[in-house]
């Protein structure tokens, strides 16, 4: 074998290869660095964009706050038709304020229990010749030759006495205090409830044989009549009378002081739901006389 054969074979590409490898590795490193920088740029938040998003978020928060403030403001305001009683500017001009003023008025007419008295009566049938309304009292002159009666025994119909009334529905009780100059036979004054011209009740004070009586006359086409004696001279100080209507039944009472009541009559009447209710008087046989009705009022019974 020749020397050339025995000499080791030299790697002639080593230096050039190593140089190329260094160059390529350097390039790869530079690429990696560039890539990292690029990645960092993509990952790093954009300051302008972040600022824009922050502004948007801030605007949303401010909007929500405004909406919540408006909602709270609406909650604090009274509803339509309501009012804050402590705020004089929002208090209504009528209703509770008006009632409060009336209750504070020392000159307002009052019932015995201290409540404000108002006259509910509206209509006249055969108006009295002279009528005066002052405070809680209604005073009238009762014309002569007037009466309320239908058919029984005497075979005549009289329905021409003064009657001051209003409409009332349902069940109720009527209370009034009566005083006056009763002096002639059958002089009378009292409460009347009336379904129509043929069906009515009167109850109150009546003079009979120089004696004052609690008289009740129930008329269902034909009139009946009952008397219960009253204390002597009671017409001067006045007597309280009460008439209750419950369904088609009635009850009549009297009291000398308006507290202790004496029942004098109970029975059946008309079943009509709405009635004329008021005060009446008559003077069948004597000259006109003066009578006063005090504290007239109607109270509903039940619902």
C-alpha positions as a Markdown table, in Angstrom:
| # | Residue | x | y | z |
|---|---|---|---|---|
| 1 | Unk | 0.0 | 0.0 | 0.0 |
| 2 | Unk | 1.4 | 3.4 | -0.8 |
| 3 | Unk | 1.9 | 6.3 | 1.7 |
| 4 | Unk | -1.0 | 8.0 | 0.2 |
| 5 | Unk | -3.1 | 5.1 | 0.9 |
| 6 | Unk | -2.0 | 4.9 | 4.6 |
| 7 | Unk | -2.3 | 8.5 | 5.4 |
| 8 | Unk | -5.4 | 9.3 | 7.0 |
| 9 | Unk | -8.1 | 10.9 | 4.9 |
| 10 | Unk | -8.4 | 14.6 | 5.9 |
| 11 | Unk | -11.9 | 16.3 | 6.3 |
| 12 | Unk | -11.4 | 19.2 | 4.0 |
| 13 | Unk | -14.9 | 20.6 | 4.7 |
| 14 | Unk | -14.4 | 21.1 | 8.5 |
| 15 | Unk | -13.5 | 24.7 | 8.6 |
| 16 | Unk | -15.9 | 25.8 | 6.0 |
| 17 | Unk | -18.7 | 23.8 | 7.5 |
| 18 | Unk | -18.0 | 25.1 | 11.0 |
| 19 | Unk | -18.1 | 28.6 | 9.7 |
| 20 | Unk | -21.4 | 28.0 | 7.9 |
| 21 | Unk | -22.8 | 26.5 | 11.0 |
| 22 | Unk | -21.8 | 29.5 | 13.1 |
| 23 | Unk | -23.3 | 31.8 | 10.5 |
| 24 | Unk | -26.5 | 29.8 | 10.4 |
| 25 | Unk | -26.7 | 29.6 | 14.2 |
| 26 | Unk | -26.2 | 33.3 | 14.4 |
| 27 | Unk | -28.9 | 33.9 | 12.0 |
| 28 | Unk | -31.3 | 31.6 | 13.8 |
| 29 | Unk | -30.5 | 33.4 | 17.1 |
| 30 | Unk | -31.2 | 36.8 | 15.4 |
| 31 | Unk | -34.5 | 35.3 | 14.0 |
| 32 | Unk | -35.5 | 34.1 | 17.5 |
| 33 | Unk | -34.7 | 37.5 | 19.0 |
| 34 | Unk | -36.8 | 39.2 | 16.4 |
| 35 | Unk | -39.6 | 36.7 | 16.9 |
| 36 | Unk | -39.5 | 37.3 | 20.7 |
| 37 | Unk | -39.5 | 41.1 | 20.2 |
| 38 | Unk | -42.5 | 40.6 | 17.8 |
| 39 | Unk | -44.3 | 38.4 | 20.3 |
| 40 | Unk | -43.6 | 40.9 | 23.1 |
| 41 | Unk | -45.0 | 43.7 | 20.9 |
| 42 | Unk | -48.2 | 41.7 | 20.3 |
| 43 | Unk | -48.5 | 40.9 | 24.0 |
| 44 | Unk | -47.7 | 44.4 | 25.3 |
| 45 | Unk | -51.0 | 46.3 | 25.6 |
| 46 | Unk | -51.6 | 49.2 | 23.3 |
| 47 | Unk | -51.6 | 52.3 | 25.5 |
| 48 | Unk | -54.0 | 54.2 | 23.3 |
| 49 | Unk | -56.3 | 51.2 | 23.0 |
| 50 | Unk | -56.2 | 50.6 | 26.8 |
| 51 | Unk | -56.9 | 54.3 | 27.4 |
| 52 | Unk | -59.8 | 54.2 | 25.0 |
| 53 | Unk | -61.2 | 51.1 | 26.7 |
| 54 | Unk | -60.7 | 52.8 | 30.1 |
| 55 | Unk | -62.7 | 55.8 | 28.9 |
| 56 | Unk | -65.4 | 53.6 | 27.6 |
| 57 | Unk | -65.6 | 51.7 | 30.9 |
| 58 | Unk | -65.6 | 55.0 | 32.8 |
| 59 | Unk | -68.5 | 56.3 | 30.6 |
| 60 | Unk | -70.5 | 53.1 | 31.2 |
| 61 | Unk | -70.0 | 53.5 | 35.0 |
| 62 | Unk | -71.0 | 57.1 | 34.9 |
| 63 | Unk | -74.1 | 56.2 | 32.8 |
| 64 | Unk | -75.1 | 53.4 | 35.3 |
| 65 | Unk | -74.6 | 55.8 | 38.2 |
| 66 | Unk | -76.8 | 58.4 | 36.5 |
| 67 | Unk | -79.5 | 55.8 | 35.8 |
| 68 | Unk | -79.4 | 54.6 | 39.5 |
| 69 | Unk | -79.5 | 58.2 | 40.7 |
| 70 | Unk | -82.6 | 58.8 | 38.5 |
| 71 | Unk | -84.2 | 55.6 | 39.8 |
| 72 | Unk | -83.6 | 56.6 | 43.4 |
| 73 | Unk | -85.0 | 60.1 | 42.7 |
| 74 | Unk | -88.1 | 58.6 | 41.2 |
| 75 | Unk | -88.5 | 56.3 | 44.2 |
| 76 | Unk | -88.3 | 59.3 | 46.6 |
| 77 | Unk | -91.0 | 61.3 | 44.7 |
| 78 | Unk | -94.7 | 60.7 | 45.6 |
| 79 | Unk | -96.9 | 58.9 | 43.1 |
| 80 | Unk | -99.4 | 60.8 | 41.0 |
| 81 | Unk | -102.4 | 61.7 | 43.1 |
| 82 | Unk | -100.5 | 61.2 | 46.4 |
| 83 | Unk | -98.8 | 63.9 | 48.5 |
| 84 | Unk | -96.3 | 64.3 | 51.3 |
| 85 | Unk | -98.3 | 65.6 | 54.2 |
| 86 | Unk | -95.2 | 67.2 | 55.8 |
| 87 | Unk | -94.5 | 69.2 | 52.6 |
| 88 | Unk | -96.9 | 72.1 | 52.4 |
| 89 | Unk | -96.1 | 72.6 | 48.7 |
| 90 | Unk | -97.2 | 69.1 | 47.8 |
| 91 | Unk | -100.2 | 68.9 | 50.1 |
| 92 | Unk | -103.6 | 69.1 | 48.1 |
| 93 | Unk | -105.7 | 72.1 | 48.3 |
| 94 | Unk | -108.8 | 70.0 | 49.2 |
| 95 | Unk | -109.5 | 66.7 | 51.0 |
| 96 | Unk | -107.4 | 66.1 | 54.1 |
| 97 | Unk | -106.1 | 69.7 | 54.3 |
| 98 | Unk | -109.7 | 71.1 | 54.0 |
| 99 | Unk | -110.9 | 68.6 | 56.6 |
| 100 | Unk | -108.0 | 69.5 | 58.9 |
| 101 | Unk | -108.9 | 73.2 | 58.6 |
| 102 | Unk | -112.5 | 72.5 | 59.4 |
| 103 | Unk | -111.5 | 70.5 | 62.5 |
| 104 | Unk | -109.3 | 73.4 | 63.6 |
| 105 | Unk | -112.1 | 76.0 | 63.1 |
| 106 | Unk | -113.4 | 76.8 | 66.6 |
| 107 | Unk | -116.5 | 78.3 | 65.1 |
| 108 | Unk | -117.5 | 75.2 | 63.1 |
| 109 | Unk | -120.8 | 73.7 | 64.3 |
| 110 | Unk | -120.2 | 70.4 | 66.1 |
| 111 | Unk | -122.1 | 67.3 | 67.2 |
| 112 | Unk | -122.3 | 66.4 | 70.9 |
| 113 | Unk | -119.3 | 64.1 | 70.4 |
| 114 | Unk | -117.1 | 67.0 | 69.0 |
| 115 | Unk | -117.2 | 66.0 | 65.4 |
| 116 | Unk | -118.0 | 68.6 | 62.7 |
| 117 | Unk | -121.8 | 68.9 | 62.0 |
| 118 | Unk | -123.0 | 69.4 | 58.4 |
| 119 | Unk | -126.6 | 69.7 | 57.3 |
| 120 | Unk | -127.2 | 66.8 | 54.8 |
| 121 | Unk | -130.8 | 67.9 | 54.0 |
| 122 | Unk | -131.3 | 69.1 | 50.4 |
| 123 | Unk | -135.0 | 69.1 | 49.3 |
| 124 | Unk | -138.3 | 70.5 | 50.5 |
| 125 | Unk | -141.8 | 69.0 | 50.1 |
| 126 | Unk | -144.3 | 71.7 | 51.2 |
| 127 | Unk | -141.7 | 74.1 | 52.5 |
| 128 | Unk | -142.4 | 75.7 | 55.9 |
| 129 | Unk | -143.3 | 79.4 | 55.9 |
| 130 | Unk | -140.3 | 80.6 | 57.9 |
| 131 | Unk | -137.1 | 78.6 | 58.1 |
| 132 | Unk | -133.9 | 79.5 | 59.9 |
| 133 | Unk | -130.7 | 77.5 | 59.9 |
| 134 | Unk | -128.1 | 78.5 | 62.5 |
| 135 | Unk | -125.2 | 76.4 | 63.8 |
| 136 | Unk | -126.6 | 72.8 | 64.3 |
| 137 | Unk | -130.2 | 74.0 | 64.6 |
| 138 | Unk | -133.0 | 74.2 | 62.0 |
| 139 | Unk | -136.0 | 76.2 | 63.1 |
| 140 | Unk | -139.3 | 76.5 | 61.3 |
| 141 | Unk | -142.8 | 77.8 | 61.6 |
| 142 | Unk | -145.3 | 75.0 | 61.0 |
| 143 | Unk | -148.3 | 76.1 | 58.9 |
| 144 | Unk | -151.8 | 75.3 | 60.2 |
| 145 | Unk | -154.1 | 72.8 | 58.6 |
| 146 | Unk | -151.3 | 70.5 | 57.7 |
| 147 | Unk | -151.0 | 66.7 | 58.5 |
| 148 | Unk | -149.7 | 63.3 | 57.5 |
| 149 | Unk | -152.3 | 60.5 | 57.5 |
| 150 | Unk | -153.8 | 57.9 | 55.2 |
| 151 | Unk | -157.4 | 56.4 | 55.3 |
| 152 | Unk | -157.5 | 54.6 | 58.7 |
| 153 | Unk | -160.8 | 55.4 | 60.6 |
| 154 | Unk | -161.2 | 59.0 | 59.3 |
| 155 | Unk | -161.3 | 58.0 | 55.6 |
| 156 | Unk | -159.1 | 60.9 | 54.4 |
| 157 | Unk | -155.6 | 61.4 | 53.0 |
| 158 | Unk | -153.5 | 64.3 | 54.2 |
| 159 | Unk | -149.9 | 64.7 | 53.0 |
| 160 | Unk | -149.2 | 68.4 | 53.1 |
| 161 | Unk | -146.9 | 69.1 | 56.1 |
| 162 | Unk | -143.4 | 70.6 | 55.6 |
| 163 | Unk | -140.8 | 67.9 | 54.9 |
| 164 | Unk | -137.1 | 68.6 | 54.6 |
| 165 | Unk | -135.2 | 65.6 | 53.3 |
| 166 | Unk | -132.4 | 63.9 | 51.3 |
| 167 | Unk | -131.8 | 60.4 | 49.8 |
| 168 | Unk | -130.2 | 57.6 | 51.9 |
| 169 | Unk | -129.3 | 54.1 | 50.7 |
| 170 | Unk | -129.0 | 50.9 | 52.7 |
| 171 | Unk | -129.5 | 50.5 | 56.5 |
| 172 | Unk | -129.2 | 53.5 | 58.8 |
| 173 | Unk | -130.2 | 55.2 | 62.0 |
| 174 | Unk | -131.5 | 58.8 | 62.2 |
| 175 | Unk | -131.0 | 60.9 | 65.3 |
| 176 | Unk | -132.4 | 64.4 | 66.1 |
| 177 | Unk | -133.2 | 66.6 | 69.1 |
| 178 | Unk | -136.7 | 68.3 | 69.0 |
| 179 | Unk | -138.0 | 71.2 | 71.0 |
| 180 | Unk | -140.8 | 73.7 | 70.4 |
| 181 | Unk | -144.1 | 75.4 | 71.3 |
| 182 | Unk | -146.5 | 72.4 | 71.0 |
| 183 | Unk | -149.8 | 73.5 | 72.5 |
| 184 | Unk | -152.7 | 72.3 | 70.3 |
| 185 | Unk | -154.1 | 68.8 | 69.7 |
| 186 | Unk | -152.1 | 66.8 | 67.2 |
| 187 | Unk | -149.3 | 69.4 | 67.0 |
| 188 | Unk | -146.3 | 67.2 | 65.9 |
| 189 | Unk | -142.7 | 67.2 | 64.7 |
| 190 | Unk | -140.3 | 64.4 | 64.1 |
| 191 | Unk | -138.3 | 62.2 | 61.7 |
| 192 | Unk | -139.8 | 60.9 | 58.5 |
| 193 | Unk | -138.5 | 58.1 | 56.3 |
| 194 | Unk | -140.4 | 57.7 | 53.0 |
| 195 | Unk | -140.4 | 55.1 | 50.3 |
| 196 | Unk | -143.2 | 56.9 | 48.4 |
| 197 | Unk | -146.5 | 58.7 | 49.1 |
| 198 | Unk | -148.2 | 55.5 | 50.3 |
| 199 | Unk | -145.4 | 54.1 | 52.4 |
| 200 | Unk | -143.7 | 56.1 | 55.1 |
| 201 | Unk | -143.0 | 56.4 | 58.9 |
| 202 | Unk | -143.0 | 59.4 | 61.2 |
| 203 | Unk | -141.7 | 59.3 | 64.7 |
| 204 | Unk | -141.2 | 62.2 | 67.2 |
| 205 | Unk | -143.0 | 64.5 | 69.5 |
| 206 | Unk | -146.8 | 65.0 | 69.5 |
| 207 | Unk | -149.3 | 66.8 | 71.7 |
| 208 | Unk | -152.4 | 64.7 | 72.6 |
| 209 | Unk | -154.9 | 65.7 | 75.3 |
| 210 | Unk | -152.4 | 68.3 | 76.7 |
| 211 | Unk | -149.8 | 65.6 | 77.1 |
| 212 | Unk | -146.5 | 65.3 | 75.2 |
| 213 | Unk | -145.9 | 61.9 | 73.7 |
| 214 | Unk | -143.5 | 59.9 | 71.7 |
| 215 | Unk | -145.7 | 59.2 | 68.6 |
| 216 | Unk | -144.9 | 56.8 | 65.8 |
| 217 | Unk | -147.1 | 56.5 | 62.7 |
| 218 | Unk | -146.4 | 53.6 | 60.3 |
| 219 | Unk | -148.1 | 53.8 | 56.9 |
| 220 | Unk | -148.3 | 51.0 | 54.4 |
| 221 | Unk | -151.1 | 52.5 | 52.4 |
| 222 | Unk | -153.1 | 52.6 | 55.6 |
| 223 | Unk | -151.7 | 54.6 | 58.7 |
| 224 | Unk | -151.5 | 53.2 | 62.2 |
| 225 | Unk | -150.5 | 55.2 | 65.3 |
| 226 | Unk | -149.0 | 54.7 | 68.7 |
| 227 | Unk | -148.2 | 56.9 | 71.7 |
| 228 | Unk | -145.8 | 56.7 | 74.6 |
| 229 | Unk | -146.0 | 59.4 | 77.3 |
| 230 | Unk | -143.1 | 61.8 | 77.7 |
| 231 | Unk | -142.0 | 63.7 | 80.9 |
| 232 | Unk | -143.9 | 66.9 | 81.6 |
| 233 | Unk | -142.5 | 70.1 | 79.9 |
| 234 | Unk | -139.9 | 68.0 | 78.1 |
| 235 | Unk | -140.7 | 70.0 | 74.9 |
| 236 | Unk | -139.1 | 73.1 | 76.3 |
| 237 | Unk | -135.7 | 71.5 | 77.0 |
| 238 | Unk | -136.0 | 69.1 | 74.0 |
| 239 | Unk | -136.1 | 65.3 | 73.6 |
| 240 | Unk | -133.9 | 63.1 | 71.4 |
| 241 | Unk | -135.5 | 60.7 | 68.9 |
| 242 | Unk | -133.9 | 57.9 | 66.9 |
| 243 | Unk | -135.3 | 55.8 | 64.1 |
| 244 | Unk | -133.5 | 52.8 | 62.8 |
| 245 | Unk | -134.1 | 51.0 | 59.5 |
| 246 | Unk | -132.5 | 47.5 | 59.1 |
| 247 | Unk | -133.7 | 45.6 | 56.0 |
| 248 | Unk | -137.5 | 45.8 | 56.0 |
| 249 | Unk | -137.6 | 46.3 | 59.8 |
| 250 | Unk | -137.6 | 49.5 | 61.9 |
| 251 | Unk | -137.2 | 50.5 | 65.5 |
| 252 | Unk | -138.0 | 53.8 | 67.2 |
| 253 | Unk | -136.5 | 55.2 | 70.4 |
| 254 | Unk | -136.5 | 58.4 | 72.5 |
| 255 | Unk | -134.1 | 59.8 | 75.1 |
| 256 | Unk | -134.3 | 62.8 | 77.4 |
| 257 | Unk | -130.5 | 63.3 | 77.5 |
| 258 | Unk | -129.3 | 61.5 | 74.3 |
| 259 | Unk | -127.6 | 58.7 | 76.1 |
| 260 | Unk | -130.1 | 56.3 | 77.7 |
| 261 | Unk | -132.6 | 55.2 | 75.0 |
| 262 | Unk | -136.1 | 53.8 | 75.4 |
| 263 | Unk | -137.5 | 51.6 | 72.7 |
| 264 | Unk | -141.2 | 52.3 | 72.0 |
| 265 | Unk | -141.9 | 50.6 | 68.7 |
| 266 | Unk | -140.6 | 47.8 | 66.5 |
| 267 | Unk | -142.1 | 46.3 | 63.3 |
| 268 | Unk | -142.0 | 45.7 | 59.6 |
| 269 | Unk | -141.7 | 48.4 | 56.9 |
| 270 | Unk | -140.9 | 48.7 | 53.2 |
| 271 | Unk | -138.0 | 46.8 | 51.6 |
| 272 | Unk | -137.0 | 49.6 | 49.2 |
| 273 | Unk | -133.2 | 50.1 | 49.3 |
| 274 | Unk | -133.1 | 53.9 | 49.0 |
| 275 | Unk | -135.4 | 56.2 | 51.0 |
| 276 | Unk | -136.2 | 59.8 | 51.5 |
| 277 | Unk | -135.0 | 60.7 | 55.0 |
| 278 | Unk | -135.5 | 63.9 | 56.9 |
| 279 | Unk | -137.5 | 66.0 | 59.3 |
| 280 | Unk | -141.2 | 66.9 | 59.2 |
| 281 | Unk | -143.9 | 68.7 | 61.2 |
| 282 | Unk | -147.7 | 69.2 | 61.1 |
| 283 | Unk | -150.4 | 71.4 | 62.7 |
| 284 | Unk | -153.8 | 69.9 | 61.9 |
| 285 | Unk | -156.1 | 71.8 | 64.3 |
| 286 | Unk | -154.4 | 74.8 | 65.9 |
| 287 | Unk | -152.5 | 77.9 | 64.8 |
| 288 | Unk | -149.0 | 77.7 | 63.4 |
| 289 | Unk | -146.3 | 77.0 | 66.0 |
| 290 | Unk | -142.5 | 77.1 | 66.1 |
| 291 | Unk | -140.3 | 74.0 | 66.3 |
| 292 | Unk | -136.6 | 73.4 | 66.3 |
| 293 | Unk | -134.6 | 70.4 | 65.1 |
| 294 | Unk | -131.0 | 70.1 | 66.5 |
| 295 | Unk | -128.1 | 67.9 | 65.6 |
| 296 | Unk | -129.9 | 66.1 | 62.8 |
| 297 | Unk | -127.7 | 63.3 | 61.4 |
| 298 | Unk | -127.9 | 59.9 | 59.7 |
| 299 | Unk | -125.4 | 57.1 | 60.4 |
| 300 | Unk | -125.1 | 54.0 | 58.1 |
| 301 | Unk | -125.5 | 50.7 | 59.8 |
| 302 | Unk | -123.3 | 47.8 | 58.7 |
| 303 | Unk | -121.7 | 47.7 | 55.2 |
